[in-house]
Amino acid sequence: MTETSSGLPRKSSAIFGILHIWETFGNFRKMVGNVFATFEQVLEKFRKYSESGRKYSENRQKRGHQYVYIINRTLHVTSKV
């Protein structure tokens, strides 16, 4: 192995290539992790959105039933008069 002017051995191109590939793979893993984290956040927001929509629909349906009950009761009472 050859030495640099500072007396330290120089990295061979094979070792440098392996380290570069390993560093690139590490960066790729971080990028994939970030993509999954973002996807998880999107899914969580969609879950909350759909849950609130479901609750809104249930409440609207309950209110509709209440109005129908009130109208039927009113019609029933007025028909007796």
Secondary structure, DSSP 8 states (H G I E B T S, - for coil): --B-TTS-B---HHHHHHHHHHHHHHHHHHHHHHHHHHHHHHHHHHHHHHHHHHHHHHHHHHHHHHHHHHHHHHHHHHHH-
